[in-house]
Every structure is written in structure tokens, then in C-alpha cells.
Amino acid sequence: MAFGYLVYRLLYWNRFSVGIAPLVIGIFYFSLVQLISLGILGEYVGSIYTQVQKRPLVVDRERINFEHTPGLPKTE
């Protein structure tokens, strides 16, 4: 939006009052920086939340050739 406003400002130079274009461009630019930072922070928090849920790494439908179950004592 700021880029479009800048181009419009350069094309129609005499229609704008002094000081409005830089103000609008600055507001849109800093809003863009804040929204990108918030998005990156949200992705980071979301990845931490996914890792903390303690889900198993894999789900076995069937185990073949595993006589010993981990965590249980071996019986012979």
C-alpha cells in the first residue's frame, strides 16, 4: 500500500499537501514491519507448542520381528 501511495504521489505531485505522503508511507511501512515480526513470533510460539505436546514420534500399526518390548524385562 505504501509503495502504491508513493507511486501515486510521484505521478500526481501537485495534488498532495506537504507532509501527508511521507506520513502515510511511514505508517504503512512500520505497520508492515510490525506485522511481519508478529507473524514470525507466532510461528515460533506455534512450533514450541507443537513440540511440547509430548506426542509419540511414530505410531505403530503392526510390529513385526520384535520379540522384546522396550521397558519390560526379557523373559526367556
C-alpha positions in Angstrom: 0.0 0.0 0.0 2.8 2.4 0.9 4.6 1.6 -2.4 1.4 2.3 -4.4 0.9 5.6 -2.5 4.5 6.6 -3.2 4.0 6.0 -7.0 0.7 7.9 -6.9 2.5 10.7 -5.1 5.2 10.9 -7.7 2.8 10.8 -10.6 0.4 13.5 -9.2 2.9 15.7 -7.4 0.7 18.9 -7.3 -2.4 17.3 -5.8 -0.9 16.5 -2.4 -0.4 18.8 0.5 3.0 19.0 2.1 3.8 16.3 4.7 0.9 13.9 4.1 2.7 11.4 1.7 5.7 10.8 4.0 3.5 10.3 7.0 1.2 7.8 5.2 4.2 5.9 3.7 5.9 5.8 7.1 2.8 4.5 8.8 2.3 1.7 6.3 6.0 0.8 6.3 6.2 0.4 10.1 2.9 -1.4 10.2 4.4 -3.9 7.7 7.5 -4.4 9.9 5.3 -5.0 13.0 3.0 -7.5 11.2 5.9 -9.4 9.8 7.6 -9.5 13.2 4.3 -10.7 14.8 4.0 -13.4 12.2 7.5 -14.7 12.8 6.9 -14.7 16.6 3.6 -16.5 16.1 5.3 -19.2 14.0 8.0 -19.6 16.7 5.5 -19.9 19.5 3.4 -22.4 17.5 6.4 -24.6 16.8 7.3 -24.6 20.5 3.7 -25.5 21.4 3.7 -28.4 18.9 6.9 -29.8 20.4 5.7 -29.5 24.0 2.6 -31.6 23.5 4.6 -34.9 24.1 3.1 -36.8 21.2 4.8 -40.0 20.1 7.2 -39.7 17.3 5.6 -42.6 15.4 2.5 -44.7 15.7 2.9 -48.4 15.1 0.1 -50.2 13.3 1.9 -53.5 13.5 5.3 -54.7 14.9 7.0 -57.5 13.1 10.0 -59.4 14.4 10.1 -57.6 17.8 10.0 -60.2 20.5 11.2 -57.8 23.2 9.1 -54.8 24.2 11.3 -51.9 25.3 10.8 -51.2 29.0 9.8 -54.7 30.0 12.2 -57.3 31.3 13.3 -60.0 28.9 11.7 -63.4 29.5 13.4 -66.4 28.2 
